[in-house]
Amino acid sequence: MTYLNFIKEKGKSIGEINPGSDAYALEVDDALQAIEILKEIHIPVLGGDILSNKSGSLIYAYQFWGSQYHCLNWYCEKSDSESKEVFCERSIHKAKKAIELANMTAKKLGKKCYINLIV
């Protein structure tokens, strides 16, 4: 299955909070699976936004949980000295760590998080 097909099948549109966006938010396990798809095709993860469910609608987690959680969103930039392969590997590792942290935080708060991967 291709990455785009996977996120469309498994994800929830974030068009409601980001009008005009064709992005999708994935549950944690699905986001980790999507990252594996990206890893196989050597596509780096440039960052991610953490969302949560409030009254049946997706909302950015920091808007619901508090501004101190804005730092759960992340980004990853390629350095000039990195090869594409090294950057891809580092970005995948960073994405997994960020998702783990967001998921642990959500559990501590008794919430559920969703991940919008930026590729």
MOPAC internal coordinates of N, CA, C and O (Angstrom, degrees):
PM7 1SCF
backbone

  N    0.0000 0     0.00 0     0.00 0    0    0    0
  C    1.4497 1     0.00 0     0.00 0    1    0    0
  C    1.5323 1   108.45 1     0.00 0    2    1    0
  O    1.2310 1   120.52 1   -41.75 1    3    2    1
  N    1.3135 1   116.60 1   138.25 1    3    2    1
  C    1.4554 1   119.83 1   179.25 1    5    3    2
  C    1.5218 1   109.95 1   -77.24 1    6    5    3
  O    1.2310 1   121.39 1   -20.25 1    7    6    5
  N    1.3149 1   114.95 1   159.75 1    7    6    5
  C    1.4618 1   120.90 1   179.65 1    9    7    6
  C    1.5294 1   110.78 1   -57.49 1   10    9    7
  O    1.2310 1   120.02 1   131.02 1   11   10    9
  N    1.3276 1   117.57 1   -48.98 1   11   10    9
  C    1.4680 1   120.29 1  -177.35 1   13   11   10
  C    1.5229 1   111.65 1   -62.61 1   14   13   11
  O    1.2310 1   120.09 1   138.02 1   15   14   13
  N    1.3160 1   117.44 1   -41.98 1   15   14   13
  C    1.4612 1   119.73 1   177.12 1   17   15   14
  C    1.5230 1   110.84 1   -62.97 1   18   17   15
  O    1.2310 1   120.80 1   139.42 1   19   18   17
  N    1.3338 1   116.08 1   -40.58 1   19   18   17
  C    1.4588 1   120.99 1  -179.42 1   21   19   18
  C    1.5272 1   111.22 1   -60.98 1   22   21   19
  O    1.2310 1   120.12 1   129.47 1   23   22   21
  N    1.3359 1   117.38 1   -50.53 1   23   22   21
  C    1.4686 1   118.29 1  -176.84 1   25   23   22
  C    1.5284 1   111.85 1   -68.28 1   26   25   23
  O    1.2310 1   119.99 1   147.90 1   27   26   25
  N    1.3159 1   117.63 1   -32.10 1   27   26   25
  C    1.4639 1   119.68 1   177.39 1   29   27   26
  C    1.5203 1   111.16 1   -69.55 1   30   29   27
  O    1.2310 1   120.57 1   143.97 1   31   30   29
  N    1.3318 1   116.52 1   -36.03 1   31   30   29
  C    1.4574 1   120.75 1   179.42 1   33   31   30
  C    1.5219 1   112.11 1   -74.09 1   34   33   31
  O    1.2310 1   120.44 1   137.40 1   35   34   33
  N    1.3288 1   116.77 1   -42.60 1   35   34   33
  C    1.4646 1   121.44 1  -173.24 1   37   35   34
  C    1.5278 1   114.23 1   -94.96 1   38   37   35
  O    1.2310 1   120.17 1   156.53 1   39   38   37
  N    1.3259 1   117.28 1   -23.47 1   39   38   37
  C    1.4581 1   120.62 1  -171.03 1   41   39   38
  C    1.5164 1   115.21 1   -89.61 1   42   41   39
  O    1.2310 1   122.47 1    -8.62 1   43   42   41
  N    1.3353 1   112.88 1   171.38 1   43   42   41
  C    1.4702 1   122.06 1   174.76 1   45   43   42
  C    1.5242 1   106.57 1  -113.93 1   46   45   43
  O    1.2310 1   120.64 1   -48.40 1   47   46   45
  N    1.3093 1   116.39 1   131.60 1   47   46   45
  C    1.4626 1   120.80 1  -179.69 1   49   47   46
  C    1.5233 1   110.07 1   -61.45 1   50   49   47
  O    1.2310 1   120.92 1   -39.59 1   51   50   49
  N    1.3299 1   115.84 1   140.41 1   51   50   49
  C    1.4594 1   118.91 1   174.59 1   53   51   50
  C    1.5375 1   110.62 1  -105.03 1   54   53   51
  O    1.2310 1   120.87 1  -161.40 1   55   54   53
  N    1.3183 1   115.94 1    18.60 1   55   54   53
  C    1.4568 1   121.36 1   178.63 1   57   55   54
  C    1.5177 1   113.38 1   -59.70 1   58   57   55
  O    1.2310 1   120.20 1   153.23 1   59   58   57
  N    1.3266 1   117.22 1   -26.77 1   59   58   57
  C    1.4644 1   121.77 1   179.83 1   61   59   58
  C    1.5369 1   111.27 1   -66.61 1   62   61   59
  O    1.2310 1   120.44 1   142.13 1   63   62   61
  N    1.3388 1   116.76 1   -37.87 1   63   62   61
  C    1.4654 1   119.31 1  -179.40 1   65   63   62
  C    1.5250 1   112.07 1   -98.15 1   66   65   63
  O    1.2310 1   120.83 1   165.48 1   67   66   65
  N    1.3103 1   116.02 1   -14.52 1   67   66   65
  C    1.4597 1   122.83 1   178.75 1   69   67   66
  C    1.5282 1   107.77 1  -131.69 1   70   69   67
  O    1.2310 1   119.87 1  -104.91 1   71   70   69
  N    1.3426 1   117.85 1    75.09 1   71   70   69
  C    1.4633 1   120.27 1  -175.10 1   73   71   70
  C    1.5293 1   112.48 1   -51.68 1   74   73   71
  O    1.2310 1   121.29 1   -46.16 1   75   74   73
  N    1.3145 1   115.13 1   133.84 1   75   74   73
  C    1.4518 1   121.38 1   179.74 1   77   75   74
  C    1.5141 1   113.81 1    88.40 1   78   77   75
  O    1.2310 1   120.38 1   171.32 1   79   78   77
  N    1.3269 1   116.89 1    -8.68 1   79   78   77
  C    1.4626 1   120.89 1  -179.30 1   81   79   78
  C    1.5221 1   110.29 1   -80.00 1   82   81   79
  O    1.2310 1   120.98 1   -36.53 1   83   82   81
  N    1.3216 1   115.74 1   143.47 1   83   82   81
  C    1.4624 1   120.15 1   174.32 1   85   83   82
  C    1.5270 1   110.49 1  -107.41 1   86   85   83
  O    1.2310 1   120.81 1  -157.85 1   87   86   85
  N    1.3335 1   116.05 1    22.15 1   87   86   85
  C    1.4598 1   122.11 1  -178.90 1   89   87   86
  C    1.5238 1   110.99 1   -82.15 1   90   89   87
  O    1.2310 1   121.84 1   -21.29 1   91   90   89
  N    1.3289 1   114.09 1   158.71 1   91   90   89
  C    1.4584 1   121.46 1  -179.73 1   93   91   90
  C    1.5202 1   109.96 1  -130.11 1   94   93   91
  O    1.2310 1   121.10 1   -32.89 1   95   94   93
  N    1.3324 1   115.51 1   147.11 1   95   94   93
  C    1.4540 1   121.72 1   174.72 1   97   95   94
  C    1.5275 1   107.89 1  -105.35 1   98   97   95
  O    1.2310 1   121.41 1   -41.72 1   99   98   97
  N    1.3195 1   114.91 1   138.28 1   99   98   97
  C    1.4617 1   121.32 1  -176.57 1  101   99   98
  C    1.5244 1   110.55 1  -114.99 1  102  101   99
  O    1.2310 1   120.95 1   -31.32 1  103  102  101
  N    1.3214 1   115.78 1   148.68 1  103  102  101
  C    1.4540 1   119.72 1   170.45 1  105  103  102
  C    1.5222 1   107.66 1   -65.61 1  106  105  103
  O    1.2310 1   120.29 1   -19.00 1  107  106  105
  N    1.3177 1   117.05 1   161.00 1  107  106  105
  C    1.4648 1   121.89 1  -172.53 1  109  107  106
  C    1.5263 1   112.52 1   -54.20 1  110  109  107
  O    1.2310 1   119.62 1   128.05 1  111  110  109
  N    1.3256 1   118.33 1   -51.95 1  111  110  109
  C    1.4685 1   120.27 1  -178.26 1  113  111  110
  C    1.5234 1   111.95 1   -61.71 1  114  113  111
  O    1.2310 1   120.72 1   142.12 1  115  114  113
  N    1.3268 1   116.23 1   -37.88 1  115  114  113
  C    1.4649 1   119.99 1   178.39 1  117  115  114
  C    1.5292 1   111.06 1   -69.47 1  118  117  115
  O    1.2310 1   120.33 1   142.87 1  119  118  117
  N    1.3287 1   116.97 1   -37.13 1  119  118  117
  C    1.4665 1   120.09 1   177.88 1  121  119  118
  C    1.5268 1   110.55 1   -63.89 1  122  121  119
  O    1.2310 1   120.47 1   138.82 1  123  122  121
  N    1.3192 1   116.71 1   -41.18 1  123  122  121
  C    1.4675 1   120.25 1   178.05 1  125  123  122
  C    1.5301 1   110.99 1   -65.49 1  126  125  123
  O    1.2310 1   120.60 1   143.77 1  127  126  125
  N    1.3347 1   116.45 1   -36.23 1  127  126  125
  C    1.4623 1   119.86 1   176.97 1  129  127  126
  C    1.5355 1   110.15 1   -68.87 1  130  129  127
  O    1.2310 1   120.38 1   140.73 1  131  130  129
  N    1.3314 1   116.88 1   -39.27 1  131  130  129
  C    1.4679 1   120.90 1   177.98 1  133  131  130
  C    1.5259 1   110.50 1   -62.28 1  134  133  131
  O    1.2310 1   120.63 1   142.31 1  135  134  133
  N    1.3189 1   116.39 1   -37.69 1  135  134  133
  C    1.4680 1   120.40 1   178.10 1  137  135  134
  C    1.5250 1   110.35 1   -63.67 1  138  137  135
  O    1.2310 1   120.19 1   142.43 1  139  138  137
  N    1.3118 1   117.24 1   -37.57 1  139  138  137
  C    1.4690 1   120.12 1   177.77 1  141  139  138
  C    1.5323 1   110.71 1   -64.72 1  142  141  139
  O    1.2310 1   120.55 1   142.45 1  143  142  141
  N    1.3204 1   116.56 1   -37.55 1  143  142  141
  C    1.4691 1   120.20 1   176.38 1  145  143  142
  C    1.5279 1   109.51 1   -62.30 1  146  145  143
  O    1.2310 1   120.83 1   134.38 1  147  146  145
  N    1.3370 1   116.02 1   -45.62 1  147  146  145
  C    1.4657 1   120.56 1   179.15 1  149  147  146
  C    1.5244 1   111.30 1   -62.55 1  150  149  147
  O    1.2310 1   120.75 1   140.02 1  151  150  149
  N    1.3177 1   116.17 1   -39.98 1  151  150  149
  C    1.4669 1   120.76 1   179.17 1  153  151  150
  C    1.5295 1   110.73 1   -60.13 1  154  153  151
  O    1.2310 1   120.60 1   137.25 1  155  154  153
  N    1.3289 1   116.45 1   -42.75 1  155  154  153
  C    1.4707 1   121.24 1  -179.00 1  157  155  154
  C    1.5231 1   112.25 1   -63.09 1  158  157  155
  O    1.2310 1   120.45 1   147.57 1  159  158  157
  N    1.3317 1   116.74 1   -32.43 1  159  158  157
  C    1.4675 1   119.57 1  -177.74 1  161  159  158
  C    1.5331 1   111.87 1  -103.32 1  162  161  159
  O    1.2310 1   120.90 1  -168.20 1  163  162  161
  N    1.3367 1   115.89 1    11.80 1  163  162  161
  C    1.4692 1   123.37 1   174.01 1  165  163  162
  C    1.5301 1   113.20 1    59.21 1  166  165  163
  O    1.2310 1   121.28 1  -134.53 1  167  166  165
  N    1.3372 1   115.16 1    45.47 1  167  166  165
  C    1.4620 1   121.37 1   175.88 1  169  167  166
  C    1.5275 1   107.82 1  -108.97 1  170  169  167
  O    1.2310 1   119.55 1   -57.41 1  171  170  169
  N    1.3354 1   118.47 1   122.59 1  171  170  169
  C    1.4716 1   119.87 1   179.96 1  173  171  170
  C    1.5270 1   111.73 1   -74.04 1  174  173  171
  O    1.2310 1   121.37 1   -23.54 1  175  174  173
  N    1.3150 1   114.98 1   156.46 1  175  174  173
  C    1.4657 1   121.70 1   173.59 1  177  175  174
  C    1.5263 1   105.81 1   -98.31 1  178  177  175
  O    1.2310 1   120.46 1   -66.26 1  179  178  177
  N    1.3062 1   116.73 1   113.74 1  179  178  177
  C    1.4649 1   121.48 1  -175.34 1  181  179  178
  C    1.5253 1   112.42 1   -80.28 1  182  181  179
  O    1.2310 1   120.31 1   163.70 1  183  182  181
  N    1.3270 1   117.02 1   -16.30 1  183  182  181
  C    1.4549 1   120.50 1   178.89 1  185  183  182
  C    1.5089 1   110.68 1   164.86 1  186  185  183
  O    1.2310 1   121.65 1     7.94 1  187  186  185
  N    1.3091 1   114.44 1  -172.06 1  187  186  185
  C    1.4507 1   118.95 1   179.70 1  189  187  186
  C    1.5155 1   111.69 1  -165.23 1  190  189  187
  O    1.2310 1   121.51 1   -27.70 1  191  190  189
  N    1.3207 1   114.72 1   152.30 1  191  190  189
  C    1.4572 1   122.85 1   175.97 1  193  191  190
  C    1.5204 1   107.89 1  -114.05 1  194  193  191
  O    1.2310 1   121.15 1   -39.73 1  195  194  193
  N    1.3286 1   115.40 1   140.27 1  195  194  193
  C    1.4509 1   121.66 1   178.79 1  197  195  194
  C    1.5245 1   107.88 1  -100.90 1  198  197  195
  O    1.2310 1   121.60 1   -51.33 1  199  198  197
  N    1.3076 1   114.55 1   128.67 1  199  198  197
  C    1.4566 1   121.13 1   179.59 1  201  199  198
  C    1.5176 1   109.55 1  -121.82 1  202  201  199
  O    1.2310 1   120.89 1   -13.11 1  203  202  201
  N    1.3278 1   115.91 1   166.89 1  203  202  201
  C    1.4549 1   121.20 1   176.88 1  205  203  202
  C    1.5230 1   107.71 1  -141.94 1  206  205  203
  O    1.2310 1   121.25 1    -8.80 1  207  206  205
  N    1.3167 1   115.22 1   171.20 1  207  206  205
  C    1.4558 1   121.40 1  -178.97 1  209  207  206
  C    1.5265 1   108.25 1  -103.75 1  210  209  207
  O    1.2310 1   120.79 1   -58.29 1  211  210  209
  N    1.3125 1   116.10 1   121.71 1  211  210  209
  C    1.4622 1   121.35 1   177.08 1  213  211  210
  C    1.5219 1   107.95 1  -125.92 1  214  213  211
  O    1.2310 1   120.89 1   -65.70 1  215  214  213
  N    1.3054 1   115.90 1   114.30 1  215  214  213
  C    1.4661 1   122.36 1   179.30 1  217  215  214
  C    1.5232 1   111.98 1    54.92 1  218  217  215
  O    1.2310 1   120.58 1  -140.51 1  219  218  217
  N    1.3370 1   116.50 1    39.49 1  219  218  217
  C    1.4547 1   121.31 1   175.79 1  221  219  218
  C    1.5168 1   115.35 1    85.47 1  222  221  219
  O    1.2310 1   119.98 1  -179.87 1  223  222  221
  N    1.3356 1   117.65 1     0.13 1  223  222  221
  C    1.4592 1   121.19 1   179.89 1  225  223  222
  C    1.5216 1   109.98 1  -121.51 1  226  225  223
  O    1.2310 1   120.91 1   -32.68 1  227  226  225
  N    1.3152 1   115.86 1   147.32 1  227  226  225
  C    1.4602 1   119.87 1   175.40 1  229  227  226
  C    1.5210 1   110.02 1   -76.12 1  230  229  227
  O    1.2310 1   121.57 1   -38.14 1  231  230  229
  N    1.3295 1   114.61 1   141.86 1  231  230  229
  C    1.4592 1   122.33 1   178.38 1  233  231  230
  C    1.5266 1   106.65 1  -145.70 1  234  233  231
  O    1.2310 1   120.32 1   -29.51 1  235  234  233
  N    1.3302 1   116.99 1   150.49 1  235  234  233
  C    1.4537 1   118.38 1   175.83 1  237  235  234
  C    1.5247 1   108.07 1   -59.57 1  238  237  235
  O    1.2310 1   120.56 1   -46.65 1  239  238  237
  N    1.3177 1   116.53 1   133.35 1  239  238  237
  C    1.4665 1   121.84 1  -173.45 1  241  239  238
  C    1.5254 1   112.01 1   -55.41 1  242  241  239
  O    1.2310 1   120.05 1   136.64 1  243  242  241
  N    1.3162 1   117.51 1   -43.36 1  243  242  241
  C    1.4713 1   119.15 1  -177.37 1  245  243  242
  C    1.5249 1   111.92 1   -63.29 1  246  245  243
  O    1.2310 1   119.72 1   153.57 1  247  246  245
  N    1.3378 1   118.14 1   -26.43 1  247  246  245
  C    1.4593 1   121.18 1   178.32 1  249  247  246
  C    1.5278 1   111.25 1   -73.58 1  250  249  247
  O    1.2310 1   120.60 1   157.44 1  251  250  249
  N    1.3085 1   116.47 1   -22.56 1  251  250  249
  C    1.4587 1   122.47 1  -177.63 1  253  251  250
  C    1.5297 1   111.04 1  -102.30 1  254  253  251
  O    1.2310 1   120.65 1   137.40 1  255  254  253
  N    1.3215 1   116.36 1   -42.60 1  255  254  253
  C    1.4656 1   121.47 1  -175.41 1  257  255  254
  C    1.5218 1   112.87 1   -87.58 1  258  257  255
  O    1.2310 1   120.10 1   156.97 1  259  258  257
  N    1.3179 1   117.41 1   -23.03 1  259  258  257
  C    1.4635 1   122.11 1  -178.13 1  261  259  258
  C    1.5231 1   110.76 1   126.99 1  262  261  259
  O    1.2310 1   121.17 1   -29.59 1  263  262  261
  N    1.3281 1   115.37 1   150.41 1  263  262  261
  C    1.4654 1   120.69 1  -174.61 1  265  263  262
  C    1.5293 1   113.30 1   -62.83 1  266  265  263
  O    1.2310 1   119.78 1   158.30 1  267  266  265
  N    1.3362 1   118.03 1   -21.70 1  267  266  265
  C    1.4674 1   119.97 1   179.05 1  269  267  266
  C    1.5331 1   111.68 1   -65.79 1  270  269  267
  O    1.2310 1   120.00 1   166.43 1  271  270  269
  N    1.3264 1   117.61 1   -13.57 1  271  270  269
  C    1.4630 1   121.14 1  -179.86 1  273  271  270
  C    1.5288 1   113.06 1   -96.54 1  274  273  271
  O    1.2310 1   120.30 1  -173.94 1  275  274  273
  N    1.3219 1   117.03 1     6.06 1  275  274  273
  C    1.4664 1   120.69 1   176.63 1  277  275  274
  C    1.5246 1   110.43 1   -59.53 1  278  277  275
  O    1.2310 1   120.55 1   150.12 1  279  278  277
  N    1.3293 1   116.56 1   -29.88 1  279  278  277
  C    1.4685 1   121.48 1  -177.53 1  281  279  278
  C    1.5304 1   112.70 1   -68.76 1  282  281  279
  O    1.2310 1   119.67 1   171.77 1  283  282  281
  N    1.3217 1   118.23 1    -8.23 1  283  282  281
  C    1.4658 1   119.97 1   177.32 1  285  283  282
  C    1.5300 1   111.38 1   -70.69 1  286  285  283
  O    1.2310 1   120.47 1   152.00 1  287  286  285
  N    1.3383 1   116.70 1   -28.00 1  287  286  285
  C    1.4642 1   119.77 1   173.18 1  289  287  286
  C    1.5261 1   107.06 1   -65.90 1  290  289  287
  O    1.2310 1   120.15 1   -31.03 1  291  290  289
  N    1.3218 1   117.31 1   148.97 1  291  290  289
  C    1.4639 1   119.09 1  -177.70 1  293  291  290
  C    1.5167 1   111.30 1  -143.16 1  294  293  291
  O    1.2310 1   121.71 1   -14.79 1  295  294  293
  N    1.3347 1   114.34 1   165.21 1  295  294  293
  C    1.4630 1   121.05 1   173.25 1  297  295  294
  C    1.5183 1   108.26 1  -145.02 1  298  297  295
  O    1.2310 1   121.09 1   -17.77 1  299  298  297
  N    1.3102 1   115.53 1   162.23 1  299  298  297
  C    1.4535 1   121.66 1  -178.76 1  301  299  298
  C    1.5250 1   107.96 1  -144.55 1  302  301  299
  O    1.2310 1   121.06 1   -58.19 1  303  302  301
  N    1.3209 1   115.58 1   121.81 1  303  302  301
  C    1.4644 1   120.60 1  -179.38 1  305  303  302
  C    1.5259 1   110.06 1  -110.69 1  306  305  303
  O    1.2310 1   121.08 1   -32.64 1  307  306  305
  N    1.3136 1   115.55 1   147.36 1  307  306  305
  C    1.4598 1   121.54 1   177.37 1  309  307  306
  C    1.5245 1   108.80 1   -79.38 1  310  309  307
  O    1.2310 1   120.87 1   -47.93 1  311  310  309
  N    1.3159 1   115.93 1   132.07 1  311  310  309
  C    1.4627 1   119.26 1   175.25 1  313  311  310
  C    1.5305 1   108.70 1   -84.48 1  314  313  311
  O    1.2310 1   120.67 1   -22.04 1  315  314  313
  N    1.3129 1   116.33 1   157.96 1  315  314  313
  C    1.4669 1   121.55 1  -178.52 1  317  315  314
  C    1.5228 1   112.44 1   -60.13 1  318  317  315
  O    1.2310 1   120.72 1   149.31 1  319  318  317
  N    1.3115 1   116.23 1   -30.69 1  319  318  317
  C    1.4656 1   119.77 1  -175.31 1  321  319  318
  C    1.5326 1   113.60 1   -87.85 1  322  321  319
  O    1.2310 1   120.21 1   173.57 1  323  322  321
  N    1.3306 1   117.21 1    -6.43 1  323  322  321
  C    1.4635 1   120.68 1  -177.16 1  325  323  322
  C    1.5244 1   112.13 1   -87.00 1  326  325  323
  O    1.2310 1   121.17 1   -38.01 1  327  326  325
  N    1.3092 1   115.36 1   141.99 1  327  326  325
  C    1.4652 1   119.11 1   170.26 1  329  327  326
  C    1.5294 1   107.50 1   -78.62 1  330  329  327
  O    1.2310 1   120.78 1   -16.60 1  331  330  329
  N    1.3205 1   116.11 1   163.40 1  331  330  329
  C    1.4648 1   120.31 1   178.41 1  333  331  330
  C    1.5222 1   110.22 1   -59.81 1  334  333  331
  O    1.2310 1   120.29 1   140.90 1  335  334  333
  N    1.3366 1   117.06 1   -39.10 1  335  334  333
  C    1.4629 1   121.67 1  -178.46 1  337  335  334
  C    1.5227 1   111.64 1   -64.63 1  338  337  335
  O    1.2310 1   120.58 1   135.08 1  339  338  337
  N    1.3326 1   116.50 1   -44.92 1  339  338  337
  C    1.4677 1   120.89 1   180.00 1  341  339  338
  C    1.5266 1   110.09 1   -65.93 1  342  341  339
  O    1.2310 1   120.71 1   137.16 1  343  342  341
  N    1.3383 1   116.25 1   -42.84 1  343  342  341
  C    1.4633 1   119.98 1   178.34 1  345  343  342
  C    1.5214 1   110.72 1   -61.62 1  346  345  343
  O    1.2310 1   120.23 1   135.48 1  347  346  345
  N    1.3075 1   117.17 1   -44.52 1  347  346  345
  C    1.4622 1   121.02 1   180.00 1  349  347  346
  C    1.5343 1   110.23 1   -58.68 1  350  349  347
  O    1.2310 1   120.85 1   133.08 1  351  350  349
  N    1.3137 1   115.98 1   -46.92 1  351  350  349
  C    1.4615 1   121.12 1  -179.92 1  353  351  350
  C    1.5347 1   111.06 1   -62.19 1  354  353  351
  O    1.2310 1   120.16 1   135.47 1  355  354  353
  N    1.3183 1   117.29 1   -44.53 1  355  354  353
  C    1.4672 1   121.28 1   179.76 1  357  355  354
  C    1.5231 1   111.12 1   -65.19 1  358  357  355
  O    1.2310 1   120.55 1   138.62 1  359  358  357
  N    1.3345 1   116.56 1   -41.38 1  359  358  357
  C    1.4694 1   120.03 1  -178.77 1  361  359  358
  C    1.5258 1   111.43 1   -66.28 1  362  361  359
  O    1.2310 1   120.35 1   143.29 1  363  362  361
  N    1.3159 1   116.94 1   -36.71 1  363  362  361
  C    1.4708 1   121.69 1   177.79 1  365  363  362
  C    1.5321 1   109.40 1   -65.41 1  366  365  363
  O    1.2310 1   120.63 1   134.53 1  367  366  365
  N    1.3180 1   116.41 1   -45.47 1  367  366  365
  C    1.4650 1   121.42 1   178.89 1  369  367  366
  C    1.5367 1   110.28 1   -60.88 1  370  369  367
  O    1.2310 1   120.60 1   134.19 1  371  370  369
  N    1.3199 1   116.45 1   -45.81 1  371  370  369
  C    1.4723 1   120.69 1  -179.59 1  373  371  370
  C    1.5237 1   110.61 1   -63.34 1  374  373  371
  O    1.2310 1   119.92 1   139.06 1  375  374  373
  N    1.3209 1   117.76 1   -40.94 1  375  374  373
  C    1.4661 1   121.73 1   179.41 1  377  375  374
  C    1.5275 1   110.82 1   -61.96 1  378  377  375
  O    1.2310 1   120.31 1   134.94 1  379  378  377
  N    1.3179 1   117.01 1   -45.06 1  379  378  377
  C    1.4693 1   120.22 1  -179.98 1  381  379  378
  C    1.5203 1   111.10 1   -62.04 1  382  381  379
  O    1.2310 1   120.52 1   136.42 1  383  382  381
  N    1.3288 1   116.62 1   -43.58 1  383  382  381
  C    1.4735 1   120.72 1   179.21 1  385  383  382
  C    1.5325 1   110.40 1   -63.71 1  386  385  383
  O    1.2310 1   120.08 1   137.52 1  387  386  385
  N    1.3216 1   117.45 1   -42.48 1  387  386  385
  C    1.4679 1   121.40 1  -179.60 1  389  387  386
  C    1.5269 1   110.84 1   -64.08 1  390  389  387
  O    1.2310 1   120.52 1   139.65 1  391  390  389
  N    1.3249 1   116.61 1   -40.35 1  391  390  389
  C    1.4682 1   120.58 1   179.17 1  393  391  390
  C    1.5229 1   110.46 1   -67.14 1  394  393  391
  O    1.2310 1   120.25 1   138.59 1  395  394  393
  N    1.3195 1   117.13 1   -41.41 1  395  394  393
  C    1.4692 1   120.37 1   177.10 1  397  395  394
  C    1.5286 1   110.90 1   -59.72 1  398  397  395
  O    1.2310 1   120.27 1   135.44 1  399  398  397
  N    1.3274 1   117.09 1   -44.56 1  399  398  397
  C    1.4606 1   121.23 1   179.28 1  401  399  398
  C    1.5317 1   111.01 1   -63.35 1  402  401  399
  O    1.2310 1   120.37 1   134.64 1  403  402  401
  N    1.3165 1   116.91 1   -45.36 1  403  402  401
  C    1.4659 1   120.61 1   179.38 1  405  403  402
  C    1.5196 1   110.89 1   -62.52 1  406  405  403
  O    1.2310 1   120.19 1   139.05 1  407  406  405
  N    1.3187 1   117.24 1   -40.95 1  407  406  405
  C    1.4588 1   121.10 1  -179.73 1  409  407  406
  C    1.5322 1   110.53 1   -66.36 1  410  409  407
  O    1.2310 1   119.82 1   137.15 1  411  410  409
  N    1.3281 1   117.95 1   -42.85 1  411  410  409
  C    1.4714 1   120.75 1   177.67 1  413  411  410
  C    1.5294 1   110.39 1   -62.50 1  414  413  411
  O    1.2310 1   120.26 1   138.63 1  415  414  413
  N    1.3266 1   117.10 1   -41.37 1  415  414  413
  C    1.4604 1   121.40 1   178.59 1  417  415  414
  C    1.5185 1   110.74 1   -63.43 1  418  417  415
  O    1.2310 1   120.75 1   134.81 1  419  418  417
  N    1.3218 1   116.18 1   -45.19 1  419  418  417
  C    1.4657 1   120.51 1   179.38 1  421  419  418
  C    1.5294 1   110.38 1   -59.33 1  422  421  419
  O    1.2310 1   120.51 1   134.96 1  423  422  421
  N    1.3157 1   116.63 1   -45.04 1  423  422  421
  C    1.4643 1   120.35 1   179.89 1  425  423  422
  C    1.5211 1   111.48 1   -61.96 1  426  425  423
  O    1.2310 1   120.15 1   138.07 1  427  426  425
  N    1.3380 1   117.33 1   -41.93 1  427  426  425
  C    1.4664 1   120.99 1   178.08 1  429  427  426
  C    1.5260 1   111.44 1   -60.41 1  430  429  427
  O    1.2310 1   120.95 1   144.97 1  431  430  429
  N    1.3260 1   115.78 1   -35.03 1  431  430  429
  C    1.4666 1   121.55 1  -179.36 1  433  431  430
  C    1.5276 1   112.75 1   -86.10 1  434  433  431
  O    1.2310 1   120.88 1   175.29 1  435  434  433
  N    1.3277 1   115.92 1    -4.71 1  435  434  433
  C    1.4680 1   119.67 1  -176.81 1  437  435  434
  C    1.5215 1   112.28 1    70.92 1  438  437  435
  O    1.2310 1   120.83 1  -149.19 1  439  438  437
  N    1.3138 1   116.02 1    30.81 1  439  438  437
  C    1.4762 1   122.40 1  -179.04 1  441  439  438
  C    1.5268 1   109.24 1  -118.86 1  442  441  439
  O    1.2310 1   121.67 1    -4.73 1  443  442  441
  N    1.3146 1   114.42 1   175.27 1  443  442  441
  C    1.4610 1   121.67 1   175.50 1  445  443  442
  C    1.5239 1   106.95 1  -120.32 1  446  445  443
  O    1.2310 1   120.89 1   -39.06 1  447  446  445
  N    1.3375 1   115.90 1   140.94 1  447  446  445
  C    1.4644 1   117.59 1   178.38 1  449  447  446
  C    1.5221 1   110.92 1  -116.10 1  450  449  447
  O    1.2310 1   122.35 1   -24.04 1  451  450  449
  N    1.3138 1   113.10 1   155.96 1  451  450  449
  C    1.4600 1   123.48 1   177.03 1  453  451  450
  C    1.5131 1   106.68 1  -127.66 1  454  453  451
  O    1.2310 1   120.92 1   -27.53 1  455  454  453
  N    1.3289 1   115.85 1   152.47 1  455  454  453
  C    1.4599 1   120.45 1  -175.27 1  457  455  454
  C    1.5275 1   109.89 1  -122.51 1  458  457  455
  O    1.2310 1   121.32 1   -51.21 1  459  458  457
  N    1.3267 1   115.07 1   128.79 1  459  458  457
  C    1.4611 1   121.95 1   171.54 1  461  459  458
  C    1.5263 1   105.95 1  -103.10 1  462  461  459
  O    1.2310 1   120.63 1   -73.02 1  463  462  461
  N    1.3144 1   116.41 1   106.98 1  463  462  461
  C    1.4625 1   120.94 1   179.79 1  465  463  462
  C    1.5176 1   110.51 1   -80.60 1  466  465  463
  O    1.2310 1   120.72 1   -44.10 1  467  466  465
  N    1.3181 1   116.23 1   135.90 1  467  466  465
  C    1.4599 1   122.69 1   176.81 1  469  467  466
  C    1.5326 1   107.04 1  -103.14 1  470  469  467
  O    1.2310 1   120.59 1   -62.49 1  471  470  469
  N    1.3211 1   116.48 1   117.51 1  471  470  469
  C    1.4730 1   120.04 1  -178.02 1  473  471  470
  C    1.5170 1   110.19 1  -124.80 1  474  473  471
  O    1.2310 1   120.10 1   180.00 1  475  474  473

